[in-house]
Amino acid sequence: MMGPPSPSRCQLHGPGSAMIRRRCLFFLLLLALQSYCRPALAASPYLVGMGSYDITGPAADVNMMGYASSEQIAAGIHFRLKARAFIVAEPDGKRAVFVNLDACMASQLVTIKVLERLKARYGDLYNENNVAISGIHTHAGPGGYLQYVVYIVTSLGFVRQSFDVIVDGIEQTIVEAHNNLRPGKIYVNKGDLLDAGVNRSPSAYLNNPAEERSKYQYNVDKEMTLIKFVDDELGPIGSFNWFATHGTSMSRTNSLISGDNKGAAARFMEDWAEENVIPNQAAHASSGNPRRVSALISEPNEITDDLVRLASSYKASGGRQISSSDITRRIRSNQQNKPKFVSAFCQSNCGDVSPNVLGAFCIDTGLPCDFNHSTCNGKNELCYGRGPGYPDEFESTRIIGNRQFLKAVNLFDSASEEIQGKVDYRHTYLDFSQLKVNVPTSTGGQQVVETCPAAMGFAFAAGTTDGPGAFDFKQGDAKGNAFWRLVRDAIRPPGPEQVKCQAPKPILLDTGEMKVPYDWAPAILPIQIIRIGQLVILCVPGEFTTMAGRRLRDAVKNILTNSSQFDNNIHVVLAGLTNTYSQYITTYEEYQVQRYEGASTLYGPHTLSAYIQEFQRLATAMVSNKEVPTNLQPPDLLNRQIELLPGVIVDKTPPGVTFGDVSSDVPANSTFRKGSTVNATFYSACPRNDLLTDGTFALVEKLDGGSDWVPAYDDDDWSLRFKWSRPLRLSANSFATLEWTIPEDAPLGVYRLRHFGASKPLIGSIKYFTGTSSAFVVR
């Protein structure tokens, strides 16, 4: 049998050489085609990079952002907050950055300062057009980092520490993602998650046209869209997904910093990936909480009497002073030799979507709340939504986070549709206080209307079933009452044009026209579209309700699919609370009902129509390869910020006591079973002295061998809580309680609790300290 001709045989002459030459020519042509095509087929269409960094703010004294409750003051850490980012770049083309924050929302001032830092580092490579910064909407993060007055009233003004740690963390996250850019591929997948959100304003949703509602099976969006990042050499390196549910599993009485259900889901997935994806083991998701440090510590075969005696020989160490460099970095940060997997659970059109899926009930009677007003005997203060772990808000947070995590793993494992196509983006600024909008009339024609200066309605003060308001406000109030009108008028009475423009909203706070000491609400807002192949991200600066988000997505998709650049296989996601914050966006019909979301739709009844019009303009520019010029810029109000939160003056301990000493120790000679809780309390100092960024205030250590203590769990773990308190409000003394609920998969052995902190003397520099509890056995 004649095989392929060798290059030497291609030089033959004589009888039969013509046939051989023809075969040679065919063979060489085939080789040329193979050598030409193989790199093209194997080459990845993108460079991809992932990054993450700690953005945990002050864990003491600072009001939390979200519920607008002046009584919700940070006093410890449930788990740490992070910024997570991906960068996708065409090798010789455009690039885009998407940052997801474990924060209530993005801040215009944060965005401005991050972009300034990126320009200083990279020139024009990263700018307002191709960088998006989005928040997950946790209501358990420190506030004071936004620049408009209405959002920082309860935090006693601007909190520089909250602001700086977020700006620093975003910058570090993007730098890390930039440095990690490598050839890779991206896959997209989507599927329904049915039990992680319910509509908290169903009476407003029902005011949408019946014909429109009939197109959808549910009154909230159930679809999760996930993108999977795969490095050509390292394999899977991360995932981002978008799904709509509020970050309100943790209630307004919670005082521990927490990423709520989406932050929990991100940790669960990153831990799962650490055990199942990075080691290239067979991926398997369980409904438990993945252990963070399974590979670090060995497990004894059994608990012997000798081990118990060994544990009892390790007494509380007493506090001692250390240098800042001696503070143990977080366990995940210490695993530098392992690839980092970054997973973000991003927010979408969550405006009317609650994670409290059991429904809203009256706390006095246990009966369901009034359907139209969410009241109990006329009082909104008694109506609360119940999460699936009711009455345990931590368990509700875990369950809703776990449901998102499990769905994400399912989509991650089965993702097969590769994203292909160019990277592109469009961005512009708009003055929403006076935007002209074309809307259809009832007779089929068109009319021009305008948006309004920002204003908040009476029902805003009623709150929601996730966090009720106070006094006699109620949702669904399109009239207001005489007493609160008098109060409003003493602050700032709205003019007749504003009243007419905002109707039927009864105005409680005319924030768009309040300028003392500086702007109370934004007027100039960014909108942005980011395209990565067939994935299109609509970046919106607020909370769209379910139907509002559907209308916007459909309007943009219609523009894109009617162009030559897209076919019907397009994935349009809405990224809520992005680049800045301007509260809610309802449909025109929902606005008429004036529940909380309608009362918080700042720019009047035509706000959604304005967004749709302007996003269609961006989409049209994108498919036409045209730019969108703008001469508007949002204000930079950093130098006008007022800070009323007093700083830490001094930290003290009782006579004869050292910082880090144990105030309440683990019981002597104690043995604990898995699932039980261990705690110890230490004499401590204010956590505002040093945020210990990328470090930890709390640590569980395990005895490895006879004398080496190995870090096992830190304050970024679900199982370990750091609680801080003062005996009196203005006391210079304080305590730190470390509370560890032993995971079911914790290795058997000898453990102890360690606290790190930083104290401020009346004169001099910050001093760092540590101390440990007595040892105990886990069996």
C-alpha positions in Angstrom: 0.0 0.0 0.0 1.4 3.3 -1.0 1.7 5.8 1.9 2.1 9.6 1.8 5.0 10.7 -0.2 8.0 12.0 1.7 9.6 15.3 0.7 12.5 13.4 -0.8 10.3 11.3 -3.0 8.7 14.6 -4.3 12.1 15.2 -6.2 11.7 12.0 -8.3 11.9 12.1 -12.1 11.3 9.4 -14.6 8.4 6.9 -15.2 5.5 7.5 -12.9 7.0 10.7 -11.6 4.1 12.8 -12.8 1.7 10.9 -10.6 4.0 11.1 -7.7 4.5 14.8 -8.2 0.7 15.3 -8.3 0.4 13.3 -5.1 3.3 15.4 -3.6 1.6 18.6 -4.6 -1.6 17.5 -2.9 0.2 16.3 0.2 2.2 19.6 0.6 -0.9 21.6 0.1 -2.6 19.6 2.8 0.3 20.2 5.1 0.2 23.9 4.4 -3.5 24.1 5.1 -3.0 22.1 8.4 -0.2 24.3 9.6 -2.2 27.4 8.7 -5.5 26.3 10.2 -4.3 24.6 13.4 -3.2 27.8 15.2 -6.4 29.6 14.2 -8.6 26.8 15.4 -6.7 26.4 18.7 -6.2 30.1 19.4 -8.5 31.5 22.1 -10.6 34.5 21.0 -9.9 36.4 24.2 -7.5 37.3 26.9 -9.2 36.8 30.3 -8.2 37.8 33.8 -9.8 37.5 37.2 -9.1 39.3 40.4 -10.5 39.8 43.9 -9.6 41.8 47.0 -10.9 42.5 50.5 -13.1 45.6 50.9 -14.4 45.0 54.4 -15.1 48.3 56.0 -15.1 49.5 59.7 -16.6 46.8 61.9 -17.6 49.2 64.6 -19.6 52.4 65.1 -20.5 52.9 61.5 -24.1 52.8 60.3 -24.9 50.1 57.8 -26.1 51.0 54.3 -29.5 49.7 53.0 -32.2 49.8 55.6 -31.6 53.5 56.5 -32.0 52.6 60.1 -30.0 54.8 62.4 -29.9 52.0 65.0 -28.2 49.4 62.7 -24.6 50.0 63.7 -21.7 47.7 62.7 -20.4 45.6 65.6 -18.4 42.7 64.2 -18.0 40.5 61.1 -20.2 37.6 59.9 -17.8 37.2 56.9 -15.7 39.6 54.9 -16.7 41.6 51.9 -14.8 41.4 48.6 -14.5 43.1 45.3 -14.3 40.6 42.3 -13.5 41.5 38.7 -13.1 40.0 35.3 -11.3 41.6 32.3 -12.0 40.3 28.8 -9.8 41.6 26.0 -9.5 40.9 22.3 -5.8 40.3 21.8 -5.5 43.3 19.4 -8.7 45.0 20.2 -11.0 46.4 22.8 -11.3 45.2 26.4 -14.0 45.5 29.1 -13.9 45.3 32.9 -16.8 44.3 35.2 -16.4 44.6 39.0 -18.8 43.1 41.4 -18.8 44.5 45.0 -20.0 42.9 48.2 -21.6 46.3 48.9 -25.1 47.7 48.9 -24.5 49.5 45.6 -22.0 51.3 43.5 -21.2 54.9 44.3 -20.6 57.7 41.8 -17.8 59.1 43.9 -16.1 55.7 44.2 -16.4 55.2 40.5 -14.8 58.6 39.8 -11.8 58.0 42.1 -11.3 54.4 40.8 -11.2 55.7 37.2 -8.7 58.4 38.3 -6.4 55.8 39.7 -6.7 53.5 36.7 -5.8 56.5 34.4 -2.7 57.2 36.5 -1.6 53.5 36.2 -2.7 52.6 32.7 -3.4 55.8 30.8 -6.6 55.5 28.7 -6.6 51.7 28.7 -9.4 51.6 31.3 -11.9 54.4 31.5 -15.6 55.2 32.1 -16.6 53.6 28.8 -15.2 50.1 29.4 -15.3 49.8 33.3 -18.5 48.8 35.1 -18.7 48.7 38.9 -21.7 46.9 40.4 -23.0 46.2 43.9 -24.8 43.0 45.1 -27.1 45.1 47.4 -26.2 43.6 50.7 -27.8 45.6 53.5 -25.1 44.5 56.0 -22.1 46.6 54.9 -20.8 49.8 56.3 -22.3 53.0 54.8 -21.0 56.5 54.3 -19.3 56.0 51.0 -21.8 57.7 48.7 -21.6 61.4 48.0 -25.2 62.5 48.0 -26.7 63.7 51.3 -29.9 61.5 51.3 -27.7 58.3 51.3 -25.4 59.3 54.2 -27.8 60.9 56.7 -28.0 57.9 58.9 -24.2 57.3 58.8 -23.7 60.9 60.2 -22.3 62.0 56.9 -19.4 60.8 54.9 -17.2 58.0 56.4 -13.8 58.2 54.8 -12.7 54.8 56.1 -15.6 53.1 54.4 -14.9 55.0 51.1 -11.2 54.4 51.1 -11.3 50.6 51.6 -13.7 50.2 48.7 -11.7 52.4 46.3 -8.4 50.7 47.3 -10.0 47.2 47.0 -11.5 47.9 43.5 -8.1 49.2 42.3 -6.3 46.2 43.6 -8.9 43.8 42.2 -8.6 45.3 38.7 -4.7 45.4 38.9 -4.8 41.7 39.8 -7.2 40.9 36.9 -5.0 42.9 34.5 -1.8 41.1 35.6 -3.6 37.8 35.2 -4.7 38.3 31.6 -4.0 35.1 29.6 -5.5 33.4 26.6 -8.8 31.8 27.5 -12.3 31.0 26.5 -15.7 32.0 27.9 -18.9 29.9 28.0 -22.4 31.0 28.8 -25.3 29.0 30.3 -28.7 29.9 31.9 -31.4 28.2 33.8 -34.3 28.7 36.2 -33.9 29.0 40.0 -37.4 28.8 41.4 -37.1 29.2 45.2 -34.8 32.1 45.8 -37.1 35.1 45.4 -40.7 36.3 45.6 -42.4 39.5 44.6 -42.7 41.7 47.7 -45.1 44.2 45.9 -47.5 41.9 44.0 -50.3 44.5 44.0 -48.1 46.9 42.0 -47.1 44.1 39.6 -50.7 43.3 39.0 -51.2 46.9 37.8 -49.2 46.0 34.7 -51.3 45.2 31.6 -52.8 41.7 31.8 -51.7 41.0 28.2 -48.1 41.7 29.2 -48.3 39.7 32.4 -49.6 36.7 30.5 -46.3 36.4 28.6 -44.5 35.3 31.8 -45.1 32.4 34.1 -43.9 34.2 37.3 -44.1 37.6 38.8 -40.4 37.7 39.3 -37.5 36.7 37.0 -36.3 33.1 37.8 -33.5 32.9 35.3 -29.9 32.9 36.2 -27.3 33.6 33.5 -23.8 32.4 34.2 -20.5 32.9 32.3 -17.6 30.5 32.8 -14.0 31.5 32.3 -11.5 28.9 31.2 -7.8 29.6 31.0 -6.1 27.8 28.1 -3.5 26.2 30.4 -4.9 26.4 33.9 -8.5 25.4 33.1 -11.5 27.0 34.8 -10.6 30.1 36.7 -13.9 31.7 37.6 -17.5 32.5 36.9 -19.9 35.4 37.1 -23.7 35.1 37.2 -26.6 37.5 37.3 -29.8 36.7 39.2 -32.4 38.9 40.8 -33.0 38.7 44.5 -32.6 41.4 47.2 -29.7 41.3 49.7 -32.1 41.4 52.6 -31.9 37.9 54.1 -30.1 39.6 57.0 -32.5 41.9 58.8 -32.2 45.5 59.9 -31.4 44.3 63.5 -28.2 42.6 62.4 -25.0 44.3 63.4 -22.4 42.0 61.8 -20.8 42.9 58.4 -22.1 40.4 55.9 -22.3 39.9 52.1 -25.8 38.4 52.8 -27.1 35.7 50.5 -25.1 36.6 47.4 -21.8 37.1 49.3 -22.4 33.7 51.0 -23.1 32.1 47.6 -19.8 33.5 46.2 -17.9 32.0 49.2 -19.6 28.7 48.9 -18.7 28.5 45.2 -15.1 29.6 45.6 -14.6 27.0 48.3 -16.2 24.3 46.2 -14.0 25.3 43.3 -10.9 25.1 45.6 -11.7 21.5 46.4 -13.2 20.3 43.1 -12.1 22.5 40.2 -8.6 23.7 40.9 -7.3 20.2 41.8 -9.1 18.9 38.6 -11.1 16.4 40.7 -14.6 15.3 39.7 -16.8 18.2 40.6 -19.5 17.5 43.1 -21.7 20.0 44.8 -23.4 19.3 48.1 -25.9 21.2 50.1 -23.5 21.7 53.0 -21.0 24.5 53.5 -17.7 23.7 51.7 -14.8 23.7 54.1 -12.2 26.4 53.3 -9.0 24.8 54.4 -9.4 21.0 54.1 -5.9 20.5 52.7 -4.0 22.4 55.4 -4.5 20.2 58.5 -4.3 16.5 59.2 -6.9 14.6 61.1 -6.1 12.1 64.0 -7.6 8.7 63.7 -9.3 9.0 67.1 -9.5 11.2 70.1 -7.5 9.6 72.9 -7.2 10.5 76.6 -3.6 11.6 75.8 -5.0 14.1 73.3 -7.5 15.5 75.8 -4.7 15.9 78.3 -2.6 17.6 75.7 -5.3 20.1 75.0 -5.8 20.8 78.7 -2.1 21.7 78.9 -2.6 24.7 76.6 -4.0 27.5 78.7 -5.1 31.0 77.5 -1.9 32.7 76.4 -2.7 36.2 77.8 -2.4 39.2 75.6 0.8 40.4 74.1 1.9 43.2 71.8 3.0 42.3 68.2 4.0 44.1 65.1 1.5 44.6 62.4 3.4 42.3 60.1 2.8 39.4 62.6 -0.9 39.5 62.1 -2.0 36.3 60.3 -3.3 37.0 56.9 -6.5 35.4 55.9 -6.2 31.7 55.1 -7.2 32.1 51.5 -4.6 34.9 51.0 -1.8 32.6 52.4 -2.5 30.0 49.7 -0.4 31.8 47.1 0.9 28.7 45.4 -2.6 27.7 44.4 -4.6 29.2 41.5 -7.3 31.6 42.6 -10.8 30.9 41.5 -13.1 34.0 41.4 -16.8 33.6 41.5 -19.3 36.5 41.7 -23.0 36.5 42.2 -24.1 39.7 40.6 -27.4 41.6 41.1 -30.0 42.2 38.4 -33.5 43.6 38.3 -34.2 42.9 42.0 -36.3 46.0 42.8 -39.4 44.1 43.9 -37.8 40.7 44.6 -37.4 39.5 48.2 -35.4 36.5 49.4 -37.9 36.1 52.2 -39.7 33.5 50.3 -42.2 32.3 53.0 -44.1 35.5 52.6 -44.9 38.5 54.8 -46.7 38.1 58.1 -47.8 40.2 61.1 -45.5 39.7 64.1 -48.3 40.3 66.5 -50.9 37.9 65.1 -48.9 35.6 62.8 -51.5 36.3 60.0 -50.5 37.4 56.5 -50.1 41.2 56.0 -52.6 43.3 54.1 -52.1 42.6 50.4 -52.2 46.2 49.1 -50.4 48.1 51.9 -48.3 45.5 53.7 -49.7 46.6 57.0 -51.0 44.9 60.1 -54.1 46.7 61.5 -52.9 49.7 59.6 -49.3 49.6 60.9 -46.4 48.9 58.6 -44.0 48.4 61.5 -45.6 45.0 62.3 -45.3 43.4 58.8 -42.1 41.4 58.1 -41.1 39.0 55.4 -39.9 35.5 56.5 -36.9 33.8 55.0 -36.7 30.0 54.6 -34.8 29.7 57.9 -37.2 31.8 59.9 -36.7 32.9 62.6 -32.9 32.5 62.2 -31.8 35.1 59.7 -28.3 33.5 59.4 -29.9 30.3 58.4 -32.1 32.1 55.9 -29.0 33.7 54.4 -27.3 30.4 54.2 -30.3 28.7 52.5 -30.8 31.4 49.9 -27.1 31.7 49.2 -26.8 27.9 49.0 -29.7 27.7 46.5 -27.9 30.2 44.2 -24.6 28.4 44.7 -26.1 25.0 43.7 -27.7 26.5 40.6 -24.5 28.2 39.6 -22.6 24.9 40.0 -25.1 23.2 37.8 -24.8 25.8 35.1 -21.0 25.9 35.4 -20.7 22.2 35.0 -23.0 22.0 32.0 -21.9 25.2 30.2 -21.1 24.3 26.6 -22.1 27.4 24.5 -18.9 29.3 23.8 -19.0 33.1 23.7 -17.6 34.3 20.4 -17.5 37.7 18.8 -16.1 41.1 19.5 -15.7 43.1 22.7 -17.5 46.5 22.5 -19.1 49.1 24.8 -21.1 52.3 24.8 -21.5 54.7 27.7 -23.0 58.1 28.3 -24.2 60.5 31.0 -27.8 61.8 31.1 -29.5 64.5 33.1 -32.5 62.6 34.4 -33.9 65.7 36.1 -35.0 67.1 32.7 -34.8 64.5 30.0 -37.3 64.7 27.1 -38.9 61.4 26.3 -41.1 60.3 23.5 -43.9 58.1 24.7 -46.9 56.6 22.9 -50.4 58.0 23.4 -53.6 56.1 23.9 -54.6 56.9 20.3 -51.5 55.4 18.8 -49.5 58.6 18.4 -46.5 60.0 20.1 -46.1 62.8 22.7 -43.0 64.3 24.4 -42.9 64.2 28.1 -40.1 65.0 30.6 -38.6 63.4 33.6 -38.5 65.4 36.9 -36.0 66.5 39.5 -35.6 63.7 42.0 -38.2 63.3 44.7 -39.3 60.6 47.2 -42.9 59.8 48.0 -44.6 59.2 51.3 -44.5 55.5 50.8 -40.7 55.6 50.7 -40.8 56.1 54.5 -43.1 53.1 54.9 -40.2 50.8 54.0 -40.8 47.3 52.7 -41.7 43.9 54.1 -37.9 43.3 54.2 -37.4 46.3 56.4 -40.5 48.2 57.5 -40.4 51.9 58.2 -41.9 53.8 61.1 -44.6 56.1 62.3 -47.9 56.0 60.3 -46.5 55.8 56.7 -47.8 52.9 54.5 -47.2 51.6 51.1 -49.7 52.3 48.4 -50.2 55.8 49.6 -51.0 58.2 46.8 -52.2 61.0 49.0 -50.0 61.5 52.0 -51.3 63.1 55.2 -51.5 66.7 56.5 -49.1 66.3 59.4 -46.2 65.0 57.3 -46.9 67.6 54.6 -46.3 70.3 57.3 -43.0 68.6 58.2 -42.0 68.4 54.6 -42.9 72.0 53.9 -40.7 73.1 56.8 -37.8 71.4 55.2 -38.4 72.1 51.5 -41.9 72.5 50.0 -42.1 71.3 46.4 -43.2 73.8 43.7 -46.4 73.3 41.7 -44.4 72.2 38.6 -42.6 69.5 40.6 -45.9 68.3 42.1 -47.5 68.0 38.7 -44.4 66.3 37.2 -44.2 63.7 39.9 -48.0 63.0 40.1 -49.5 60.8 41.4 -46.6 60.6 43.8 -47.2 62.7 47.0 -43.8 64.2 47.6 -42.3 63.7 51.0 -38.7 64.8 50.2 -38.0 67.0 47.2 -34.4 65.8 47.2 -33.6 66.9 43.6 -34.1 70.5 44.5 -32.4 70.3 47.9 -28.8 71.7 47.7 -27.8 72.5 51.2 -25.1 71.7 52.3 -24.7 70.1 48.9 -26.7 67.9 46.5 -29.2 65.6 48.2 -29.7 63.4 45.2 -28.1 62.7 41.8 -29.3 64.3 38.6 -26.6 63.2 36.1 -26.5 59.4 35.7 -24.4 57.0 33.6 -25.9 54.3 31.4 -23.7 51.7 29.8 -23.7 48.7 27.5 -20.9 46.1 27.5 -20.8 43.5 24.8 -18.7 40.3 24.9 -19.7 38.3 21.9 -23.3 37.3 22.2 -23.4 38.4 25.8 -24.7 41.9 26.4 -24.7 43.5 29.8 -27.0 46.5 30.5 -25.4 48.5 33.3 -28.1 50.5 35.2 -27.6 52.9 38.1 -30.5 51.7 40.2 -33.0 48.9 41.2 -35.3 48.0 38.3 -38.4 46.1 39.2 -39.1 42.7 37.5 -41.3 44.1 34.7 -39.2 47.2 34.3 -36.2 45.1 33.7 -38.0 42.8 31.2 -39.1 45.8 29.2 -35.6 47.3 29.0 -34.0 44.0 28.1 -36.6 43.3 25.4 -36.2 46.8 23.9 -32.5 46.5 23.6 -32.6 43.0 22.3 -35.0 44.1 19.6 -32.5 46.7 18.4 -29.6 44.3 18.5 -31.3 41.3 16.8 -32.5 43.5 13.9 -29.0 44.4 13.0 -26.4 42.3 11.1 -24.1 41.9 14.1 -26.4 39.7 16.1 -28.7 36.7 15.5 -31.4 35.5 17.8 -28.9 33.7 20.0 -28.2 36.6 22.2 -28.0 36.8 26.0 -29.0 40.2 27.5 -28.5 40.6 31.2 -29.3 43.6 33.4 -26.6 44.5 36.0 -28.4 46.6 38.6 -26.9 49.2 41.0 -24.0 49.8 38.7 -21.6 52.8 38.6 -23.8 55.0 40.8 -27.1 54.8 42.7 -30.4 56.4 42.0 -32.8 54.2 43.9 -35.7 52.5 42.0 -37.2 52.3 38.5 -40.7 50.9 38.2 -43.0 50.7 35.2 -45.5 53.6 34.5 -48.3 51.3 35.8 -46.5 50.3 39.0 -45.7 53.9 39.7 -49.4 54.7 39.8 -49.9 52.4 42.8 -47.1 54.2 44.8 -45.8 51.3 46.8 -42.3 51.6 48.2 -40.7 51.0 44.8 -42.9 53.6 43.0 -42.4 56.2 45.8 -38.6 55.6 45.4 -38.6 56.1 41.6 -37.0 59.4 41.8 -37.5 61.0 38.4 -41.2 60.6 38.0 -43.6 58.3 36.1 -41.7 58.3 32.8 -38.3 57.2 34.3 -38.4 53.8 32.7 -39.4 55.2 29.3 -36.4 57.5 29.5 -34.1 54.5 30.2 -35.6 52.5 27.4 -35.2 55.4 24.9 -31.6 56.1 25.9 -30.5 52.5 26.0 -32.0 52.0 22.5 -29.9 55.0 21.4 -26.8 53.3 22.9 -27.6 50.0 21.3 -28.2 51.6 17.9 -24.9 53.4 18.1 -23.2 50.1 19.0 -24.5 48.2 16.0 -23.9 51.2 13.7 -20.3 51.5 15.0 -20.9 55.1 16.1 -19.9 56.9 19.2 -22.3 58.6 21.7 -20.9 62.0 22.5 -21.9 63.7 25.7 -20.9 67.0 27.4 -22.2 66.0 30.8 -20.2 64.9 33.8 -21.4 64.0 37.3 -20.1 66.2 40.1 -17.1 65.2 42.2 -18.3 66.2 45.7 -15.4 64.7 47.7 -14.1 68.0 49.0 -17.6 69.1 50.1 -18.3 66.0 52.2 -19.2 66.5 55.9 -18.0 63.9 58.4 -19.8 63.9 61.8 -18.8 60.5 63.1 -16.2 61.1 65.8 -12.9 59.2 65.6 -11.5 56.8 68.1 -10.0 58.8 71.0 -8.4 56.1 73.1 -8.7 52.4 74.0 -8.3 51.2 77.5 -8.4 48.0 79.6 -9.1 47.6 83.3 -6.1 47.9 85.7 -4.0 44.8 85.5 -5.4 43.7 82.2 -3.6 43.6 78.8 -5.2 43.9 75.4 -5.7 40.4 74.2 -6.3 38.9 77.6 -9.2 36.5 77.9 -12.3 37.9 79.6 -14.3 34.7 79.3 -12.5 31.6 78.4 -13.4 28.3 76.9 -14.4 25.9 79.7 -11.4 24.0 81.1 -10.8 20.5 79.8 -13.6 20.9 77.4 -14.6 18.6 74.5 -17.0 19.7 71.8 -18.9 17.8 69.2 -19.3 18.9 65.6 -22.3 21.3 65.2 -21.8 22.7 68.7 -20.6 26.3 69.3 -17.4 27.4 71.1 -16.8 31.0 72.2 -14.3 33.0 74.1 -14.3 36.8 74.9 -11.2 38.9 74.9 -10.3 42.4 76.1 -10.1 44.3 72.9 -10.0 47.7 71.1 -12.0 49.4 68.5 -11.7 47.7 65.1 -11.7 51.1 63.4 -8.1 51.5 64.5 -7.1 49.2 61.7 -9.4 47.3 59.3 -6.9 44.5 59.1 -7.5 44.4 55.3 -6.7 41.0 53.9 -6.0 39.9 57.5 -8.4 38.7 60.3 -9.6 39.7 63.7 -10.6 36.1 64.5 -8.8 32.8 64.0 -9.4 29.2 64.8 -6.1 27.3 65.1 -5.6 23.6 65.1 -2.7 21.8 66.8 -0.7 20.0 64.1 1.6 17.5 65.7 2.7 18.2 69.2 3.5 21.9 69.1 2.6 23.6 65.8 -0.6 25.7 65.7 -2.0 25.9 62.1 -4.6 28.5 61.0 -7.8 26.6 60.2 -10.7 29.1 60.0 -10.7 32.9 60.0 -13.3 35.8 60.0 -14.0 35.2 56.4 -15.5 31.8 57.2 -19.2 31.1 57.5 -18.6 29.2 60.7 -16.6 31.8 62.6 -18.2 35.1 63.8 -16.3 38.1 65.3 -18.5 40.2 67.6 -17.4 43.4 69.1 -19.0 45.4 71.9 -18.6 48.1 74.5 -19.9 47.9 78.0 -21.3 51.5 77.6 -21.8 53.6 74.5 -18.9 56.0 75.2 -16.7 53.6 77.0 -13.0 53.3 76.1 -13.2 49.7 77.1 -14.4 47.0 74.6 -14.6 43.3 74.1 -14.3 40.9 71.2 -16.2 37.6 71.3 -15.1 34.9 68.9 -18.0 32.4 68.2 -17.2 29.2 66.3 -19.9 26.8 65.2 -17.9 23.7 64.5 -18.6 22.5 60.9 -19.6 18.9 60.4 -16.6 18.3 58.2 -14.0 19.9 60.6 -11.2 17.5 61.3 -11.0 16.0 64.7 -8.3 17.3 67.0 -7.2 20.0 69.4 -8.1 23.7 68.7 -8.0 27.1 70.2 -9.4 30.6 69.4 -7.1 33.5 68.6 -7.9 37.2 68.5 -6.0 40.0 66.7 -6.6 43.7 67.2 -5.1 47.2 67.2 -5.4 49.6 70.1 -5.1 53.4 70.1 -3.3 55.1 73.0 -4.2 58.7 74.0 -0.7 59.7 72.7 1.3 57.8 70.3 0.8 55.3 67.4 -1.5 52.3 67.0 -0.3 49.2 68.9 -1.1 45.7 67.6 -1.9 42.8 69.9 -3.0 39.2 70.0 -4.2 36.6 72.5 -5.5 33.0 72.6 -8.1 31.0 74.5 -7.4 27.8 76.2 -7.3 24.7 73.9 -10.2 22.3 73.5 -10.9 19.1 71.7 -13.3 18.6 68.8 -14.5 15.0 68.5 
